[in-house]
Amino acid sequence: MEVLLELAKNLLPLLAFIGVGYFFKRRFRINPSVISTPLVFALIPVLVVYNVSEADTSKIVLIPILAFLVSLAMNLPALLAKKTIAKQEDINLLKSSFTFFNVLFFGLPVVSALFGREASSVLICVYLGTAVYGDIIGYFQVAKTKLSTKDALKEILKVPFIYIFIAAIIIKIWGVKIPEEAAPIMDALAWVVSSLGMMIVGVHLSDVDLKKVPVPYFGKLLGLRTLSAILLSLLIIGGEYLIWENLQTDDYLILALLPFLPVASNISLFASFLETEEERFSLLVFLSIILSFVLVPAVAQFFPS
């Protein structure tokens, strides 16, 4: 019960910020870039660099690799969905909805509630792995639908995450120590990042006609995504645990949360890039968040206190 209360305290405000984003878009017609630009170019880079500098060196290598492999493997169930229950969807958006996990915005408050603030550095390592796939390979796949291979590669060079990743690793290699006094500031920054991330979802959701939601269809799609992520995570992360066991127990538990995290909100941005089904995929993001609000507390009950 204590775990549930802690999760509720951390997660319910996020749900409220979806409503804030929805209201601001309806009332003031704000552009999503007003929120996404400071997130992508300022707040997330600072948070990533700080947490990478705090993380154990061995974890920076192994955890991102495991998370990347899970994201990469999720292309397989996406292809299965395309052939069966989602024949009408764009294959690149479908792949993105299966392979992109909302590790940062949704995962930070969850991990803080379950494992404490110090575990944020482990979650950032998970984020690095999923972002390498989503922001580089995934973005390239989507860009290729409109651009030549050469131009798509040029577009990748514009992705801020590449430079954030390089800067974080360089700072870690140099052994730069960030003052302990920065910890409370980083805690507040993590909360702001999660809140603004949920606001983006609300902004995109404001254009969706909720009365026409095909609930059974989205239920099948999210069900296949979740079950596939659980199975593939067991094979990849569980396989590493059984063969090498190079991480600590909490690290494996944080990785085990990956299949239950919602679809990353940047799928809405990709849909906008393709100029197709923006509302549909924004709705998918929102419904996956609702599902995660149910699944994450349920799974957390089995974690050791």
C-alpha positions as CSV (number, residue, x, y, z in Angstrom):
1,M,0.0,0.0,0.0
2,E,2.9,2.4,0.8
3,V,4.3,1.8,-2.7
4,L,0.9,2.6,-4.3
5,L,0.6,5.8,-2.3
6,E,4.1,6.9,-3.3
7,L,3.4,6.2,-6.9
8,A,0.1,8.0,-6.8
9,K,1.8,11.0,-5.3
10,N,4.4,11.1,-8.1
11,L,2.1,10.1,-11.1
12,L,-1.2,11.8,-10.5
13,P,0.2,15.3,-10.9
14,L,1.5,14.2,-14.3
15,L,-2.0,13.3,-15.4
16,A,-3.1,16.7,-14.3
17,F,-0.5,18.3,-16.6
18,I,-2.0,16.5,-19.6
19,G,-5.2,18.4,-18.8
20,V,-3.2,21.7,-18.5
21,G,-1.7,21.1,-21.9
22,Y,-5.2,20.3,-23.3
23,F,-6.6,23.5,-21.8
24,F,-3.8,25.8,-23.0
25,K,-4.1,24.5,-26.6
26,R,-7.9,24.9,-26.6
27,R,-7.9,28.3,-24.9
28,F,-4.8,29.9,-26.3
29,R,-4.0,27.7,-29.3
30,I,-0.4,27.5,-28.2
31,N,2.1,25.8,-30.5
32,P,3.7,22.5,-29.2
33,S,7.1,24.0,-30.0
34,V,6.7,26.5,-27.2
35,I,7.0,23.5,-24.8
36,S,9.2,21.1,-26.8
37,T,11.9,23.6,-27.8
38,P,13.2,24.4,-24.2
39,L,12.8,20.7,-23.4
40,V,14.9,19.4,-26.3
41,F,17.5,22.1,-26.4
42,A,18.0,23.1,-22.7
43,L,16.3,21.1,-20.0
44,I,16.8,17.5,-21.2
45,P,20.5,18.1,-22.1
46,V,21.3,19.4,-18.6
47,L,19.4,16.5,-17.0
48,V,21.1,13.8,-19.1
49,V,24.7,15.3,-18.7
50,Y,24.2,15.5,-14.9
51,N,22.9,11.9,-14.5
52,V,25.5,10.4,-16.8
53,S,28.2,12.1,-14.7
54,E,26.7,10.5,-11.6
55,A,26.2,7.0,-13.1
56,D,28.6,4.1,-12.6
57,T,30.8,3.7,-15.7
58,S,30.0,0.0,-16.3
59,K,26.2,0.9,-16.3
60,I,26.7,3.5,-19.0
61,V,28.0,0.8,-21.3
62,L,25.7,-2.2,-20.5
63,I,22.3,-0.7,-19.6
64,P,22.0,1.5,-22.8
65,I,22.9,-1.6,-24.9
66,L,20.2,-3.7,-23.3
67,A,17.6,-0.9,-23.7
68,F,18.7,-0.4,-27.3
69,L,18.3,-4.1,-28.1
70,V,14.8,-4.2,-26.7
71,S,13.8,-1.1,-28.8
72,L,15.3,-2.6,-31.9
73,A,13.6,-6.0,-31.4
74,M,10.2,-4.3,-31.0
75,N,10.3,-3.8,-34.8
76,L,9.3,-7.5,-35.1
77,P,5.9,-7.2,-33.4
78,A,5.3,-3.9,-35.2
79,L,5.7,-5.8,-38.5
80,L,3.3,-8.4,-37.2
81,A,0.8,-5.7,-36.3
82,K,1.0,-4.3,-39.8
83,K,0.2,-7.6,-41.3
84,T,-2.7,-8.4,-39.0
85,I,-4.6,-5.7,-36.9
86,A,-3.1,-2.5,-38.3
87,K,-3.0,-2.9,-42.1
88,Q,-4.1,0.7,-42.6
89,E,-1.3,2.4,-40.6
90,D,1.9,3.9,-41.9
91,I,4.6,1.3,-41.2
92,N,7.2,3.8,-40.0
93,L,4.7,5.4,-37.5
94,L,3.7,1.9,-36.4
95,K,7.3,0.9,-35.8
96,S,7.8,4.1,-33.9
97,S,4.8,3.5,-31.7
98,F,6.2,0.0,-30.8
99,T,9.9,0.9,-30.4
100,F,9.7,4.3,-28.6
101,F,9.2,4.2,-24.9
102,N,8.5,7.2,-22.7
103,V,11.4,6.6,-20.4
104,L,12.2,10.2,-19.5
105,F,8.9,11.9,-18.9
106,F,7.0,9.0,-17.4
107,G,9.8,6.9,-16.1
108,L,11.5,9.6,-13.9
109,P,8.7,10.0,-11.3
110,V,8.1,6.2,-11.3
111,V,11.8,5.4,-10.6
112,S,12.1,8.2,-8.0
113,A,9.0,6.8,-6.2
114,L,10.2,3.2,-6.2
115,F,14.0,3.5,-5.8
116,G,14.8,7.1,-4.7
117,R,16.3,10.0,-6.5
118,E,19.7,8.4,-6.8
119,A,18.3,5.8,-9.2
120,S,17.6,8.5,-11.8
121,S,21.1,8.0,-13.2
122,V,20.2,4.4,-14.0
123,L,17.1,5.5,-15.7
124,I,19.0,8.0,-17.8
125,C,21.2,5.1,-18.9
126,V,18.0,3.3,-20.1
127,Y,17.0,6.5,-21.8
128,L,20.3,6.7,-23.7
129,G,19.7,3.3,-25.2
130,T,16.1,3.9,-26.3
131,A,16.9,7.4,-27.5
132,V,19.9,6.2,-29.6
133,Y,17.4,4.0,-31.4
134,G,14.4,6.4,-31.5
135,D,16.1,9.7,-32.1
136,I,18.6,8.4,-34.6
137,I,17.5,5.2,-36.3
138,G,13.8,5.8,-35.8
139,Y,14.0,9.3,-37.0
140,F,16.0,8.2,-40.1
141,Q,13.3,5.7,-41.0
142,V,10.6,8.3,-40.8
143,A,12.7,10.9,-42.7
144,K,13.4,8.4,-45.5
145,T,9.6,8.4,-46.3
146,K,10.0,11.9,-47.7
147,L,13.7,12.4,-48.3
148,S,16.6,10.7,-50.1
149,T,19.0,8.7,-48.0
150,K,21.6,11.5,-48.2
151,D,19.1,14.2,-47.1
152,A,17.7,11.9,-44.3
153,L,21.2,11.5,-43.0
154,K,21.6,15.3,-43.0
155,E,18.4,15.5,-41.0
156,I,19.8,13.2,-38.3
157,L,22.7,15.6,-37.8
158,K,20.2,18.2,-36.7
159,V,18.9,16.0,-33.9
160,P,20.1,17.5,-30.6
161,F,20.3,14.2,-28.8
162,I,23.4,13.2,-30.8
163,Y,25.4,16.1,-29.3
164,I,23.9,15.6,-25.9
165,F,25.1,12.0,-25.9
166,I,28.6,12.9,-27.1
167,A,28.9,15.7,-24.5
168,A,27.7,13.5,-21.7
169,I,30.2,10.7,-22.5
170,I,33.1,13.2,-22.8
171,I,32.3,14.8,-19.5
172,K,32.1,11.3,-17.9
173,I,35.5,10.3,-19.4
174,W,37.1,13.5,-18.2
175,G,35.8,12.7,-14.7
176,V,34.1,16.1,-14.3
177,K,32.5,16.3,-10.8
178,I,29.3,18.3,-10.4
179,P,28.9,19.9,-7.0
180,E,26.6,18.1,-4.6
181,E,24.7,21.3,-4.1
182,A,23.3,20.8,-7.7
183,A,21.3,17.7,-6.6
184,P,18.1,19.6,-5.3
185,I,18.2,21.7,-8.5
186,M,18.3,18.5,-10.6
187,D,15.4,17.0,-8.7
188,A,13.3,20.1,-9.5
189,L,14.5,19.9,-13.1
190,A,13.4,16.3,-13.4
191,W,10.0,17.2,-12.2
192,V,9.7,20.1,-14.7
193,V,10.8,17.8,-17.5
194,S,8.2,15.2,-16.7
195,S,5.5,17.8,-16.3
196,L,6.2,19.6,-19.6
197,G,6.4,16.2,-21.4
198,M,2.9,15.4,-20.2
199,M,1.7,18.9,-21.3
200,I,2.9,18.1,-24.8
201,V,0.6,15.1,-24.9
202,G,-2.3,17.3,-23.8
203,V,-1.6,19.8,-26.5
204,H,-1.6,17.1,-29.2
205,L,-4.7,15.5,-27.7
206,S,-6.8,18.7,-27.9
207,D,-7.4,18.1,-31.6
208,V,-8.7,14.6,-31.1
209,D,-12.4,13.8,-31.2
210,L,-12.7,11.5,-28.2
211,K,-16.2,10.4,-29.2
212,K,-14.8,8.6,-32.2
213,V,-12.1,6.6,-30.4
214,P,-11.9,3.0,-31.7
215,V,-11.2,1.5,-28.2
216,P,-11.2,-2.2,-29.3
217,Y,-8.6,-1.4,-32.0
218,F,-6.3,0.5,-29.8
219,G,-6.7,-2.1,-27.1
220,K,-5.5,-4.8,-29.4
221,L,-2.6,-2.7,-30.6
222,L,-1.4,-1.7,-27.1
223,G,-2.0,-5.3,-25.9
224,L,0.3,-6.7,-28.6
225,R,2.9,-4.0,-27.9
226,T,2.9,-4.6,-24.1
227,L,3.0,-8.4,-24.3
228,S,5.7,-8.3,-27.0
229,A,7.8,-5.9,-24.9
230,I,7.5,-8.2,-21.9
231,L,8.6,-11.2,-23.9
232,L,11.5,-9.5,-25.7
233,S,12.7,-7.9,-22.4
234,L,12.7,-11.3,-20.8
235,L,14.8,-12.7,-23.6
236,I,17.3,-9.8,-23.8
237,I,17.5,-8.5,-20.2
238,G,16.7,-11.9,-18.6
239,G,19.3,-13.5,-20.9
240,E,22.0,-11.1,-19.7
241,Y,21.0,-11.8,-16.1
242,L,21.2,-15.5,-16.4
243,I,24.4,-15.6,-18.3
244,W,26.5,-12.7,-16.9
245,E,24.6,-10.9,-14.2
246,N,26.8,-7.8,-14.4
247,L,24.3,-5.4,-12.9
248,Q,22.7,-4.9,-9.4
249,T,19.2,-6.0,-8.5
250,D,17.7,-2.5,-8.7
251,D,19.2,-2.0,-12.1
252,Y,17.4,-5.1,-13.4
253,L,14.2,-4.0,-11.8
254,I,14.4,-0.6,-13.4
255,L,15.0,-2.3,-16.8
256,A,12.1,-4.6,-16.1
257,L,9.8,-1.5,-16.0
258,L,10.6,-0.7,-19.7
259,P,7.8,-2.9,-21.2
260,F,5.2,-1.1,-19.1
261,L,6.1,2.5,-20.0
262,P,3.9,4.3,-22.5
263,V,4.6,5.2,-26.1
264,A,7.0,8.2,-26.3
265,S,5.3,11.5,-27.2
266,N,7.7,12.2,-30.0
267,I,5.6,9.8,-32.2
268,S,3.2,12.8,-32.5
269,L,6.0,14.9,-33.9
270,F,6.9,12.2,-36.4
271,A,3.2,12.0,-37.5
272,S,3.3,15.7,-38.0
273,F,6.5,15.3,-40.1
274,L,4.7,12.8,-42.3
275,E,1.5,15.0,-42.3
276,T,-0.6,11.9,-41.6
277,E,-2.7,10.6,-38.7
278,E,-1.4,13.2,-36.1
279,E,-4.6,12.9,-34.1
280,R,-4.7,9.1,-34.3
281,F,-1.1,8.6,-32.9
282,S,-1.5,11.3,-30.3
283,L,-4.5,9.3,-29.0
284,L,-2.3,6.2,-29.0
285,V,0.2,8.0,-26.8
286,F,-2.5,9.1,-24.4
287,L,-4.1,5.7,-24.1
288,S,-0.8,4.1,-23.5
289,I,-0.2,6.5,-20.7
290,I,-3.5,5.6,-19.1
291,L,-2.6,1.9,-19.5
292,S,0.8,2.6,-17.8
293,F,-0.9,4.3,-14.9
294,V,-2.6,0.9,-14.3
295,L,0.2,-1.5,-15.2
296,V,3.2,0.2,-13.4
297,P,1.6,0.2,-9.9
298,A,0.4,-3.4,-10.4
299,V,3.9,-4.5,-11.4
300,A,5.5,-2.5,-8.6
301,Q,3.7,-4.5,-6.0
302,F,5.9,-7.4,-6.8
303,F,9.1,-5.4,-6.3
304,P,11.0,-6.0,-3.1
305,S,10.6,-3.1,-0.6
